[in-house]
Amino acid sequence: MPSKPEDKAMHQLQSQQSELLDKIDELRGIGVGGLVELPQLIVCGSQSSGKSSVLEAISRVRFPTKSTLCTRFATEVILRRKPQTRVKVSIEPGDSRTNEQERQRLRDFTSEAFSSDNNLQDLIDQARACMGISDNVAQDAGFCDDVLKIEISGPDKPELTLVDLPGLYNTPSEEQSIEGIQIVRQLTERYMAKDRSIILAVISAKVDYHIQEVLNIAKGYDPEYERVLAIVTQTDKLDEGSDEEERWLHYIRNEGIKLKLGWHALRNRSHKTRNVSDAERDEEERNHFAKGRWASLPRAHVGIDRLRHRLSTILLKHVAGSLPTLIKDIEQKINDRKQSLDKLGTARPTTRDQRGFLLNISSKFQRITAEALNGIGSKDFFGGLSDETPESGDPRRLRAVIRELNEYFADAMSTRGFRRDLAQNVSEPLSDSTNPKFQSYLSQWVPEKVTADDLMKHLMRQAANNRGIEFPGNPNQLLVGELFRDQVVPWKHIAQHHLNQAWQSVDDFVQLAFGYLTDDSTKNALLVGIIHPELEKLRDSLNKKLDELLSYTTTGHPLPVGRAFLERVQQRRAENQLENLQRNLVMENTIFENSSDWDQAKFTFQDLERAANQIQTSHGQFAVTDIVIQMQAYYEIAIVIFIDNVAILAIENCLLRPLEHIFSNQVINDMDDKEIEKLAGESQEVREERDRLSGELKKLEAGMRTLGTFALGRASVVGR
């Protein structure tokens, strides 16, 4: 008895093998295969590689062998072990068939069940005619994505479902067009590209391996050959003991081109033995592989009996292993369709229905916006905490984005918010200086580097040219204001960039919100008709607020209020006087190498008197040093106020707080019927999209019900 949980699950699935494969076929039949990749075995190879003979040997049913472009479609061969022999042919319409009447006409082609395969050729010909495929190459330029289904049951049939693809070829003929070369290859590649396809690559031993491209094509979609089984046919055509025979044995032992599923060797019917019985065919095959070098191969890798068993095991394991991800994929598709249908809303033929539809969107938008501004978003729109966040921030989390931008703004103002770099305790930015968004703030202004001497000379000239009624030795207060206004020139550039960034973040959020809440057609109508005009009003309000905040700063005279300014001025004056005193107390033959030397130094009263006189002389009659001190003290207070005002009075009051009201219930109630219909009326495309999504949802839900028994069974077995 199996001991591991996965072994128990496999044992349970084996006991239900036929039912499990029937369920996968049922999924394909109800159209789930067009929405979700289904596990399958695909048979592909070059023309004349023996594909038909392989299918005949596996199914015990004689397939038509005519190799023309009439096989420009896939054939699904369903083999089931049943007490009675039956053969049935039907058509599953492809995705390219968009007309429902046409699709139903193809589905209606379902032959009666026959007790033998004598009529199989006629049935296939009738099905081809129903699909609109003839033997005339000129008439049939393209391939057909309809699937011909051949259901074969009998007591000797293995439990298998195979998808037989048209044979690859490289040379056109009267019956095979040059266009068909690419058509058949594209069809083969389309099936190989599906991750849940096991590739059965049929290769003829009588043709040089290097000119049979099926494995090379497979490698393009399965580089490690993890889902490829190579079936070598016509091995009896090799000369006994030849190098060519040994080369093929090397491949079949999986020693040359290594395949995870390995290789398998068969002996096909020849033209002379085409009418011998299946039992005779199998006996000849057993005799062939019991002789010569072929006897050295493992018996599990030769002969049709072992291939049937091998394919059944491969398919069973493949289907069983695919069930968890298949169920997960179907669940995801169901959720996607439900969300899309929720965006479209129910049918809304009347104005009342349309108004209700908009009111529902409005309520949800206000809720999402409030959550975004409070930083407490629900998972449906905002995603979970474990979601990966892009480097530029998640635009859905609006509060986090705005806070980050405010930090960039504050950092940029602290490090680049002055016209002249006076090198007076300029702080380093707290933000990541390599961040592209922060770099965009820093690029708005580059301060001008000036030395203290250059600044003093400039101010001396300014003071001399702008003397007022102040007493000699006192600063001209008008110069303080002029220097301050010159120093804050970058504020507008940096703040304008910040407001633009904040507004763009809001615009990004709004677009995502409406993309989540409704379909593209309604979203675009709302954005163009209501939302964008309202956002432009908010942008104008932001810009006006910035002009207001800068108005007095750029035109008025500094009017400091409170003790903070006076304390800063006094502190700066004291620091400046101490610095000048130290500079002028350099006694002859005395060198102060570090600050500790000052603690041990002794000075006379004459030294202090001389140093004080030098300080007064250096200040000059215009007191330009005090002008700089007062300007810098006022700048340090004003910049903090400005940063706060931009963040609160501009962004919060003029952009964020009005945001949830740009599409409120009141806005909708104030609309007339024509406006409502223009915004929420349904186009033909929307109605068709709802029908399509509803149809797909029904298929997927039916598929989930089909797999429900196995999903629950597997969960209960593995959970033990």
Buried (B, 14 or more C-beta within 10 A) or exposed (E): EEEEEEEBBBEBBBEBBEEBBBBBBBBBBBBBBBBBBBBBBBBBBBBBBBBBBBBBBBBBBBBBEEBBBBBBBBBBBBBBBEEEBBBBBBBBBBEEBEEEEEBEBBEEBEBEEBEEBEBBBEBBBBBBEBBEBEEEBEEBEEBBBBBBBBBBBBEEBBBBBBBBBBBBBEEBEEBBBEBBBEBBBEBBBBBBEBEBBBBBBBBBBBBEBEEBBBBEBBBEBBEEBEBBBBBBBBBBBBEEEEEBBEBBBEBBBBEBBEBEBBBBBBBBBBEEEEEBEBEEBBEBBBEBBEEEBBEEBEEEBBBBBBBBEBBBEBBBBBBBBBBEBBBEBBEEBBEBBBEBBBBBBEEBEEBEBBBBBBBBBBBBBBBBBEBBBEEEBEEEBBBEEEEEEEEEBBBBBBBBBBBBBBBBBBBBBBBBBBBBBBEEEEEEBEBEEEBEBBBBBBEBBEBEEBEEEEBBEBBBEBBEEEEEEBEEEEBBBBBBBBBBBEBBBBBBBBBBBBBBBBBBBBBBBBBBBBBBBBBBBBBEBBBEEBBBEBBEEBBEBBBEBBEEBBEEBBEEEBEBEEEBBEEBBEEBBEEBEEEBBBEBBEEEEEEBEEEEEEEEEEEEEEBEEBBBEBBEEEBBEBBBBBBBBBBBBBBBBBBBEBBEBBBEBBBBBBBBEEBBEBBBEEBBEEBEEEBBBEBBBBEEEBEEBBEEBEEBBEBBBBBBEBBEEBBEBBEEBBEE
